Amino acid sequence: MDKTLFNWHSRRARLARYGHALRAWVLVITILSAALIILGIFALVAGLAFGWLLIGFAALPAMVVQWYNYELSALPNEKSNSSIDAVMDTELLSLLSQNPSPKELAVRLNETNGGLFFEVRFGLGGGFFKEVATDNPADTAAIFNEALSIASQVGGRVSPGVIILAMVRQLPMKQTVLGHLQLSEDDLMTGIIWYHRLHELANKSKKQTKQPGGVGRDWSFGWIPTLQRFGVSLAHGGTASRNDVRTAQVGQLIGTLGSGGGTIGIIGRDGVGKTELVRELANTLMRPDKSVPRGLWYQQVFMLDASRILSAGNERGAVEQIVGAILGEAYAAKNIIVCFDNAELFFQDGVGSVDISNLLTPIVEAGRLRMIMTIDEQNFLRISKQAPALANSMTRVIVQPTDEKDTIRVLEDHIPFLEYKRKNTFMYQALKEAYRLSQRYVYDVSMPGQAIRLLEQSAEHAEGGKLVSARSVAQAIEHMTGVKTGAAAGDEEREMLLNLEARIHERMIGQERAVSVVADALRRARSGVRNQNRPVGTFLFLGPTGVGKTELAKSLAEVYFGGEQNIIRLDMNEFVSPDDVARLIADGADDAGSLAAQVMKQPFSVVLLDELEKAHSSVLTTLLQLLDEGVLRDVRGREVSFRDTVVIATSNAGASRIQEYIQRGYTLQQFEETFINELISGHIFHPEFLNRFDEMVVFSPLSKPELLQVVDLILKGVNKNLAEQQITISVTPDAKEYLVERGYDPRLGARPMRRVVQRAVESTVAKLLLSNAATPGSVIELTKEQVEAVLGPEQQAQAIISGQ
Amino acid sequence: MFLVGLITWWYGRGWIEQWRRNGGMFMRTLEFFSVGQLAATLFSPFRQISAGNRGNGSFASAFSAFFDRLISRIVGAFVRGFTIIAGVIVIALQALYVAVIMAFWWFVPLLPLVGFVAFMIGWVPRG
């Protein structure tokens, strides 16, 4: 190999090999050195001059150990040299032969920490490359050149991750490999930076002093017994979050504190990291750099424990007394910044909270004491309204939710803690999936808290008991919400999707086109080819009553969404005024039955909007965004996702026209388009509203053969109910026709059919059972005469139809 | 080759690294005792036990507060003074240790030879 690219004989490469050879022997050599000295001393005490020799020669192993510890264990990069051996991580460099082939590189990668990091976290490493890499050492030059180019973007260091990315770039089928692993080159670059950062953090923590500022640091400051009882110092707590994610906000906090006293209000939604920001501030003040004003060096941030204060202050005014004492101590001490975490607890009376704004407002206004209050966005608005002087006296620092890049960086720093606690290992793909899915399905918390919460849940679904992958995260979401997040994977589900029409027709008759469009939408969704930013499907079912519109929605809920309980049904005739919009988007705490609240609780369901034409136009306008983008903004401004729902709206509008077309001999296909145009021209629906639906399906009235099938279906249900009595019912064809004749109503369609059939059959069976004419195990055949006897004359049948 | 590398490192980068590490250790000790800060605040009240207590305006309470602060200052001066003395001793000893180590560093590679010579001479210390 070209020596300007890889010089195996270079000093650094040679030293790396020495270090590698010594690594296993360092402890033995240390013991040998100590033993020689001890034996030498004993020998001298015993009067043996040989002891000098032992002591003298103990220096050699001691020097070797020193060399290893000071230099060989981690050789610094050589900036002056441009060959790869000058900048490659020692652990990998030490393992390479003079002319390494790509295959050898792959094998060696798995013997390094960095290689194993990628193998486990990304599922990509030596194990894979060993199978695909060539044995030809000439191919390595391209990898090394690529690695040097990548290294120039990450501080010049060639770590195992850099070699892995370089090897990926040399693969002819790299897109396939990365696609299979749900990764991109950018992800691998992120992984390299992540690994380097962990490495740096580990090195930095070794160098940190335990008592920054010295033993007498706090002696000149006040004694704070009450504060220590009711608060906790964040000075030595450390922080899991990354300094470079919230650098601007930490700088803002330091700038505000440095320019004088006063109270800072850290305002943001739950989960954005307000408390973590205070921890970062505490950490920075305890280990200050030159950017921190001298007056803030070693200032301690004390976070008050609200629950402890409230539980200690049972009597009236006791809480004020405690808080007053705490603030008095903090002021006298001169090195304390008091932090009220969830400060809203001190501004409202209630369970677990108390209103001491009368005490705090003058202190905040005076601005002599350094205080920080973390407050939820909504609560801050409430406090501003309630006590404007208090809100105006605060310097506000707004903390916004993190974007994807920053969330991933926060997660990268958070997972070592999580892994330590849960004894799991998280893959990088799990972090990405946690961001994606939590954004969609986890409410009430913002990023990065949203993703952290999901990631914590995902640990329960680790693969092989240890590894948390993207699939684990998807399973956690499926477990929490019932949503099917990935593409159809199991044979059973694939089979079900392919035979969806047949499954639906097991419980509903006819309406082939409607069943087919719904089934197609679901197949698109589960094969992953649908638009992810819309509901699974949006359908408008038009037609007269009793033709199966609602039944299809119910069938779908049962067959695909796991049961009829997974249907969210709204009768739109209850939404006839503009004020009813509020009931669609109400917060779950105020109205658990609002559409937004129900979908938030049950995102994987059929949303059935019955009798849509009766809804007020404002309600329909509110639904536009839902149909278009699959989201509905609730009253608190949260985006509720409808992207895993099938939205079905039904309407009887123009039912008489449909009957008319049918009676005039038109088929559905012939009049469907004209009919929809009539609905638009009749101003029943606006075209922009109708255009939002994926499909508009006109349901035709059921034909006689279809109605006979409906009777069969109902009888099947009746027989199921009678299974306990071990009695089976069969109905003669003429009796069935009679049931159809009596059960069908042109106004109500097939809807009364069930009542008629049930009444006819069940009454007959009851009589037979009481007269002992039917015994368990018998098959009863109902004739037309028997049915006639039960249903009686026309009038009686009409009474049954109308439900009397 | 290995031995040459070791000796080269010992008298070159090793020596510099040893200086760097000793310097770091020395700085940590200085920071730990923070003698300058202790001297600057030598007579400040210790932990400001009564710093916030201004009394109720009467002569008795003002005198009591003054007396408390005085005691606090005396305690502070005693603790800080003692720490400064301890710090100065430790820093001096450490400086001496560093000087010895850095001087001894040069002779370590010679120890096998010295040991061999001493062995050949055959002298041993007698109690």
Interface residues (C-beta under 8 A of the other chain):
Chain A: R14 L15 Y18 G40 L44 V45 G47 L48 A49 F50 G51 W52 L53 L54 I55 G56 F57 A58 A59 L60 A62 M63 V64 Q66 W67 Y70 E71 K207 T209 Q211 P212 G213 G214 V215 G216 R217 D218 W219 S220 F221 G222 W223 G328 E329 Y331 A332 A333 K334
Chain B: M1 F2 G5 L6 W9 W10 R13 G14 E17 Q18 R21 G24 R28 E31 F32 F33 S34 Q37 L38 T41 S44 P45 F46 R47 Q48 I49 A51 G52 G76 V79 R80 T83 V108 P109 L111 P112 L113 V114 G115 F116 A118 F119 I121 G122 W123 V124 P125 R126 G127
